[in-house]
């Protein structure tokens, strides 16, 4: 019944499922699903990614924050549960070649998770996407075509001082920082004062 409700809400545009990128490692039991680990694109704010938290590049970075980088393999034992293996659950996402879900998959595989996938892919095209060069090329072309509309359309980039030429260096630094410390940020507890009534 949960899936049916989600489809109805999605059809009626009650919930924007494209607003956030969430990567989770979960396993199923009879009593329900258990989440082992999860990573959210808004966690990228602590790695100095202030803009573009829902694009292909952010999906790649979010897949990084969910894993440690150590490859984990177990041999099957007779009469026991099968070893740990992940499968990609795409749910309602479109499965086109440049879908963000495959960006998160690629980085989770790079991080050491055992996820079945096809090994053949275009590394040069993927490099363009994970460093945000496709966005940088679009911004550059848009700026040359119409500078007035550029200032309006990309005002958040202008106010943040991010130039299209600095995208690759920015994301290389972000990837290095995430791989150095992929641990999730601990939630801050608000200072509350108890009052007597």
HELIX and SHEET records of a PDB file:
HELIX    1   1 UNK A    2  UNK A   11  1                                  10    
HELIX    2   2 UNK A   41  UNK A   47  5                                   7    
HELIX    3   3 UNK A   56  UNK A   65  1                                  10    
HELIX    4   4 UNK A  100  UNK A  110  1                                  11    
HELIX    5   5 UNK A  123  UNK A  130  1                                   8    
HELIX    6   6 UNK A  133  UNK A  145  1                                  13    
HELIX    7   7 UNK A  147  UNK A  153  1                                   7    
HELIX    8   8 UNK A  155  UNK A  160  1                                   6    
HELIX    9   9 UNK A  164  UNK A  166  5                                   3    
HELIX   10  10 UNK A  167  UNK A  180  1                                  14    
SHEET    1   A 2 UNK A  22  UNK A  29  0                                        
SHEET    2   A 2 UNK A  32  UNK A  40 -1                                        
END                                                                             
